[in-house]
Amino acid sequence: MFQEYIHDNVLLTSSLAQHLYHTYAAPMPIIDYHNHLDAKDIWLDTKHKNLAEAWLHSDHYVWRAMRSNGIAERYIIGDATDREKFEKWCEAMPYLLGNPLYQWSHLELKRFFDCDLLLNPSNSHAIWDHCNHTLKTTDMSTRSVLERLNVDTLCTTDSPLSDLEYHQKLRHSDFSVKVLPTFRADELIGFDNTHGFLNTLHQISQITSITISSLGSYIEAIASRIEFFHEMGCRLSDIGLPTVCYAKGSTGQCESIFLKLVAKQPLSESEIAQLTTYVLNQLGKLYHKYQWSQQLHIGVLANVNERRKQQLGAGTGFTVINHDLDIDALAKHLSDLDREYKLPKTILYNLNANHNQLLSCLAGAFQGDDATGKIQFGAAWWFNDHKDGMEAQLTSLKNLGALGRFIGMLTDSRNLFSFSRHEYFRRVLCNLLANWVENGEIPYDLELLKQTIEGICYHNANNYFKFNDIA
């Protein structure tokens, strides 16, 4: 007789895998060093009104899946009621068998609502009523869920222009979870959008009271924001790079290009590349000064469906994997900083799984004795954050890096309940290690396996980011 779908040993296919997970992985606290939760929601301790609000309102993974099932846009991000949207989600779910959304959704049903029903049209009303009753009668607020999951530290993703009001409030509250900001720098290199960049320039000038009349004063203003973020507990930066360009120009050349931009004169692709290269280098030096870690998310080809972008706006589920990775350009960025002994700790993420070996190999070329595991081949991200993608990332790291120094998984999500994906990852990790033991690839040494698992699940990230040093 088959067990329920989500049971104690789901994804654990051997007794050793079960032992490793339940004994070593499951008890470890969670550090989620890259997510998109809103600090305001955490401060206000918000609570979901219903299951559709929790799952469907802000998740482009879900929107893509519903569109793949021919569901009308009205039921996705349109004006249908939440109940109607949930019913359509249940209609789509049987056709997503094996998709990580299928696995994650049922894991969340079990963990947060103690519900074993499968998501399908015949169960939709029972699941809707049961879960909404639980939301109303049980303490399911944002803070209580994070504490229940044993979250130690989480890092939100924040504009350099943010006043971090709610981070400041949380910092001086009695909330047990450490909530820290991350300096998301994309808009600081948005040189291909003159209007948008000049608006950013105006705002950062107002915030810092620095008159930005040159590239030097622009970097000074950025440094002021980084100092403020650091005082608020920030220890990470992040930036999204669709591709990696490298075109080194002198300071004088880049100054001239910047003045052209401020004067609203069009820039050539080579000028944009030179200015981007310069500012990324300056950012890296500032991160190194403050002993931050920089995250480079590489390979997003955004909003490829122009019609849908015009109808629904950017970031609504029409982004794909970019095939391009100029590994030489990325190496030169790292090398320029390394040459001056100002390369910060760096986490490299790839959206294209074909680049796993490229990035894990590149990481090995820039390790240093000033930090353990200084350059990280980052966790399986976005289109890779499923069992196969996680196993592929871990295998590349095993073969070409130092698996025991890996800083572990993250959610990269706006969904509070997605924090259960740490459990998902930990199960995949323990099952994979057990398979390697049983295949004779690594030794059956429980102390060694314990050290590896507890390090990846918690200790490595805590040591890497030095969260315990933050007052």
C-alpha positions in Angstrom: 0.0 0.0 0.0 1.4 3.4 -1.0 2.1 6.1 1.6 0.7 9.6 1.4 2.6 11.7 -1.0 4.4 13.9 1.6 5.7 11.6 4.3 8.6 11.6 6.8 11.0 10.1 4.3 9.9 11.7 1.1 12.9 12.1 -1.4 15.0 9.9 1.0 15.4 6.6 -0.8 17.6 4.6 1.6 18.0 4.1 5.3 21.3 6.0 5.3 19.7 9.0 3.6 16.9 9.0 6.2 19.4 8.9 9.0 21.5 11.7 7.5 18.5 13.9 7.0 16.7 13.3 10.3 19.8 13.3 12.5 22.0 16.0 11.0 20.1 18.2 8.5 16.6 18.6 9.9 17.6 20.1 13.3 19.8 22.8 11.8 18.6 26.4 11.9 17.9 28.2 8.5 20.0 31.0 7.1 18.3 32.4 4.0 20.8 34.9 2.6 18.9 35.8 -0.6 15.1 36.2 -0.7 12.5 38.8 -1.7 10.4 39.0 1.4 9.3 42.5 2.3 10.7 43.8 5.6 7.5 45.8 6.0 5.5 42.6 6.0 7.8 41.1 8.6 7.6 44.3 10.8 3.8 44.4 10.5 3.6 40.7 11.1 1.2 40.3 8.2 -1.1 37.3 7.7 -2.4 35.9 4.5 -6.2 36.2 4.0 -6.4 33.0 2.1 -4.4 30.4 0.3 -4.6 32.2 -3.1 -3.0 35.3 -1.6 -0.2 33.1 -0.2 0.5 31.2 -3.4 -0.7 33.0 -6.4 -0.5 36.8 -6.0 3.2 37.3 -6.6 4.7 34.1 -7.9 5.7 34.2 -11.6 6.6 30.5 -11.4 2.9 29.8 -10.8 1.8 32.2 -13.5 3.9 30.5 -16.2 2.6 27.1 -15.2 -1.0 28.3 -15.4 -0.4 29.8 -18.8 1.1 26.5 -20.0 -2.3 24.9 -19.2 -4.2 27.4 -21.3 -5.8 29.3 -18.4 -7.1 32.7 -19.2 -5.1 35.7 -17.9 -8.2 36.8 -15.9 -7.5 33.9 -13.5 -3.8 34.5 -13.3 -3.1 38.2 -12.6 -6.5 39.5 -13.7 -9.7 40.5 -11.9 -11.0 37.0 -11.0 -11.7 36.3 -7.3 -9.1 34.6 -5.2 -11.3 31.5 -5.0 -11.7 31.4 -8.8 -7.9 31.7 -9.2 -7.3 28.9 -6.7 -9.7 26.6 -8.5 -7.9 27.3 -11.8 -4.6 26.5 -10.1 -6.1 23.2 -8.9 -7.2 22.5 -12.5 -3.6 23.0 -13.7 -1.9 21.0 -11.0 -2.4 17.4 -12.2 -0.7 18.4 -15.5 2.4 19.6 -13.6 3.2 16.1 -12.2 6.9 16.0 -11.4 7.3 19.8 -11.7 9.0 21.4 -8.6 5.8 23.4 -8.2 3.9 20.2 -7.7 6.4 19.0 -5.1 6.7 22.4 -3.3 3.0 23.0 -3.1 2.2 19.7 -1.6 5.1 20.0 0.8 3.7 23.4 1.9 0.2 21.9 2.3 1.6 19.3 4.6 4.0 21.4 6.6 1.8 24.5 7.2 -1.7 23.0 7.0 -1.3 19.3 7.8 -3.2 18.5 4.6 -2.5 15.3 2.7 -5.0 15.9 -0.1 -3.6 16.1 -3.6 -4.2 19.4 -5.5 -6.8 18.7 -8.2 -10.3 19.9 -9.1 -12.1 17.4 -7.0 -10.2 18.4 -3.9 -10.1 22.1 -4.5 -13.1 23.0 -2.3 -11.9 20.9 0.6 -8.4 22.2 0.5 -9.6 25.8 0.2 -11.9 25.5 3.2 -9.4 23.6 5.3 -6.4 25.9 4.7 -8.4 29.1 5.0 -9.8 27.9 8.3 -6.2 27.1 9.5 -5.1 30.6 8.4 -7.9 32.1 10.5 -7.6 30.0 13.6 -3.9 29.3 13.9 -1.0 31.7 14.4 0.2 31.8 10.8 1.6 35.4 10.8 4.8 36.2 9.0 6.9 36.2 12.2 5.4 33.1 13.7 6.0 31.1 10.5 9.6 32.2 10.3 10.2 31.3 14.0 8.4 28.0 13.6 10.7 27.1 10.8 13.7 27.9 13.0 15.0 30.7 10.8 18.1 32.2 12.3 18.9 34.9 9.7 17.3 36.1 6.5 18.5 38.8 4.0 16.0 40.7 2.0 16.8 42.3 -1.4 16.7 46.1 -1.3 17.2 49.1 -3.6 20.2 51.3 -2.9 17.7 54.1 -2.6 15.8 52.5 0.3 15.6 54.2 3.7 15.5 50.7 5.3 12.8 52.0 7.7 11.5 48.6 8.6 14.9 47.0 8.9 15.7 49.6 11.5 12.5 48.9 13.3 13.1 45.2 13.3 16.7 45.7 14.5 15.4 47.3 17.6 12.5 44.9 18.2 12.4 41.6 20.2 11.9 39.5 17.0 14.2 36.5 17.3 15.0 36.3 13.6 17.8 38.5 12.3 16.4 40.4 9.3 19.2 42.1 7.3 19.1 44.1 4.0 21.0 43.3 0.8 22.4 46.1 -1.5 20.8 45.3 -4.9 22.8 47.4 -7.3 21.1 46.8 -10.7 19.8 50.3 -11.1 23.2 51.8 -10.4 24.4 50.4 -13.8 21.3 51.0 -15.8 23.2 53.0 -18.4 21.1 51.7 -21.4 18.0 53.5 -20.0 19.0 57.2 -19.9 15.7 58.4 -18.4 15.6 55.7 -15.7 19.2 56.2 -14.8 19.0 60.0 -14.5 16.0 59.5 -12.2 18.1 57.2 -10.1 20.9 59.7 -10.1 18.6 62.5 -9.0 17.3 60.4 -6.1 20.6 59.2 -4.9 21.9 62.8 -5.0 18.9 63.9 -2.9 19.3 61.1 -0.4 23.1 61.6 0.1 23.1 65.4 -0.2 26.0 65.0 -2.7 25.8 67.0 -5.9 26.6 64.5 -8.6 28.5 66.4 -11.3 31.1 63.8 -12.3 31.7 60.1 -12.2 33.9 60.6 -9.1 31.0 62.2 -7.2 28.7 59.4 -8.4 31.0 56.8 -6.8 31.2 59.0 -3.7 27.4 58.9 -3.5 27.3 55.2 -3.9 29.9 54.8 -1.2 27.7 56.9 1.1 24.8 54.5 0.5 26.9 51.4 1.1 28.1 52.9 4.4 24.5 53.4 5.4 23.5 49.9 4.5 26.5 48.5 6.4 25.4 50.4 9.5 22.0 48.8 9.1 23.6 45.3 9.2 24.0 44.7 5.5 26.8 42.2 4.6 25.8 41.3 1.1 25.4 42.9 -2.3 23.6 41.5 -5.3 23.4 42.4 -9.0 21.7 40.7 -12.0 23.8 40.5 -15.2 22.0 39.2 -18.3 25.4 38.8 -19.8 28.9 39.7 -18.7 30.6 42.4 -20.7 34.2 43.7 -20.1 35.6 46.8 -21.8 38.2 48.5 -19.8 38.7 52.2 -20.2 40.8 54.8 -18.3 39.2 56.8 -15.6 39.3 59.8 -17.9 37.5 58.0 -20.7 34.8 56.8 -18.3 34.4 60.2 -16.8 33.8 61.6 -20.3 31.2 58.9 -21.0 29.4 59.6 -17.8 29.2 63.3 -18.6 27.7 62.4 -22.0 25.1 60.3 -20.2 24.3 63.1 -17.8 23.9 65.4 -20.7 21.4 63.0 -22.3 23.6 62.2 -25.2 23.2 58.7 -26.6 25.9 56.2 -25.7 27.3 53.4 -27.9 27.4 49.8 -26.8 31.1 50.0 -26.3 30.7 53.1 -24.1 28.0 51.5 -22.0 30.3 48.5 -21.6 33.2 50.7 -20.5 31.1 52.6 -18.0 29.6 49.3 -16.7 33.1 47.7 -16.3 34.3 50.8 -14.4 31.4 51.0 -12.0 31.4 47.2 -11.3 35.1 47.5 -10.4 34.5 50.4 -8.1 31.6 48.5 -6.4 33.8 45.5 -5.9 36.4 47.6 -4.2 33.8 49.1 -1.9 32.4 45.7 -1.0 35.9 44.5 -0.2 36.4 47.6 2.1 33.4 46.6 4.1 34.1 42.9 4.0 30.8 42.2 2.2 30.1 39.4 -0.2 29.0 40.2 -3.7 26.4 38.0 -5.5 26.5 37.9 -9.3 23.3 36.5 -10.8 24.2 35.7 -14.4 22.1 34.7 -17.4 18.6 36.2 -17.3 17.1 37.1 -20.7 14.2 39.2 -19.5 10.7 39.9 -20.9 11.1 38.1 -24.3 7.4 38.2 -25.1 7.0 41.9 -26.2 3.2 41.7 -26.6 2.7 40.3 -23.1 5.1 42.8 -21.6 3.0 45.6 -23.2 -0.2 44.0 -21.8 0.9 42.9 -18.4 4.2 44.8 -17.6 7.7 43.6 -17.0 8.5 40.7 -14.6 5.2 38.9 -15.1 6.6 35.5 -16.1 8.1 35.9 -19.6 11.8 35.7 -18.7 14.0 32.9 -20.0 17.5 31.4 -19.8 20.2 33.3 -21.7 22.6 31.0 -23.5 25.5 33.4 -23.5 28.3 33.5 -20.9 31.5 35.3 -21.7 33.7 33.5 -19.2 36.7 35.5 -20.2 35.0 38.7 -19.5 33.9 37.5 -16.0 37.4 36.3 -15.3 38.8 39.7 -16.2 36.4 41.4 -13.8 37.6 39.2 -11.0 41.2 39.4 -12.0 41.3 43.2 -12.0 40.1 43.2 -8.4 42.3 40.4 -7.4 45.4 42.1 -8.8 44.9 44.9 -6.4 44.0 42.5 -3.5 40.5 44.0 -3.4 38.4 41.1 -4.7 35.5 40.6 -2.3 34.0 37.3 -1.4 31.9 36.5 -4.4 29.0 34.1 -5.1 28.5 33.2 -8.8 25.0 32.0 -9.9 24.2 30.8 -13.4 20.7 30.4 -14.9 22.0 28.2 -17.7 22.8 24.7 -16.2 25.3 24.2 -19.1 27.5 26.7 -17.4 27.8 24.7 -14.1 31.3 23.5 -14.8 32.5 26.9 -16.2 31.5 28.7 -13.0 32.6 26.0 -10.5 36.0 25.9 -12.3 36.3 29.7 -12.5 35.7 29.9 -8.7 38.7 27.7 -8.1 41.0 30.1 -9.9 40.3 33.0 -7.5 40.3 31.4 -4.1 42.5 33.0 -1.5 43.9 32.7 2.0 41.9 35.7 3.2 38.6 33.8 3.3 37.6 30.2 3.4 35.7 29.2 0.2 36.1 32.9 -0.9 34.6 32.4 -4.3 31.4 30.3 -4.2 29.7 28.5 -7.0 26.2 29.5 -5.9 23.1 27.4 -5.2 20.9 26.1 -8.0 18.9 29.1 -9.0 15.5 29.9 -10.6 15.0 27.5 -13.5 17.5 25.1 -11.7 16.1 25.1 -8.1 14.5 21.6 -8.4 15.9 18.2 -7.5 17.7 17.6 -10.8 19.2 21.1 -10.8 20.3 20.9 -7.2 21.9 17.5 -7.8 23.7 18.8 -10.9 25.0 21.9 -9.0 26.2 19.8 -6.1 27.8 17.3 -8.4 29.7 20.0 -10.3 30.8 21.4 -7.0 31.9 18.0 -5.8 33.9 17.3 -8.9 35.6 20.8 -9.3 35.4 22.5 -6.0 35.2 22.1 -2.2 31.7 20.7 -1.5 32.3 20.8 2.3 32.7 24.6 2.1 29.4 25.2 0.2 27.3 27.9 1.8 24.0 26.2 1.0 20.5 26.9 -0.3 18.3 30.0 -0.5 14.7 30.6 -1.5 15.0 33.6 -3.9 11.3 34.0 -3.3 8.5 36.4 -2.3 6.5 33.5 -0.9 6.8 33.1 2.9 5.9 29.4 2.7 8.7 28.9 0.2 11.0 28.7 3.2 10.0 25.0 3.3 12.3 24.7 0.3 15.2 24.5 2.7 13.7 21.2 3.8 13.4 20.2 0.2 17.1 21.0 -0.5 18.3 19.3 2.6 16.5 16.1 1.7 18.0 16.2 -1.8 21.4 16.8 -0.3 21.2 13.9 2.1 19.9 11.5 -0.4 22.6 12.4 -2.9 25.4 12.0 -0.3 23.9 8.6 0.7 23.9 7.5 -2.9 27.5 8.5 -3.2 28.3 6.5 -0.1 26.5 3.4 -1.4 28.2 3.7 -4.8 31.6 3.8 -3.1 32.4 7.4 -4.2 32.7 8.8 -0.7 33.4 6.9 2.6 30.8 5.7 5.1 32.1 8.0 7.8 29.3 9.4 9.9 31.4 12.1 11.5 32.6 13.3 8.1 29.0 13.2 6.7 27.8 15.1 9.8 30.4 17.8 9.4 29.6 18.2 5.7 25.8 18.3 6.1 25.7 20.7 9.1 28.3 22.9 7.4 26.2 23.2 4.2 22.9 23.6 6.0 24.1 26.3 8.4 27.6 26.7 9.7 29.3 27.6 6.4 27.0 30.5 5.6 27.1 31.8 9.1 30.9 31.8 9.1 31.2 33.1 5.5 28.9 36.1 6.1 30.0 36.7 9.7 26.4 37.3 10.8 27.4 36.7 14.5 29.6 39.7 14.4 26.6 42.1 13.7 25.6 43.9 16.8 
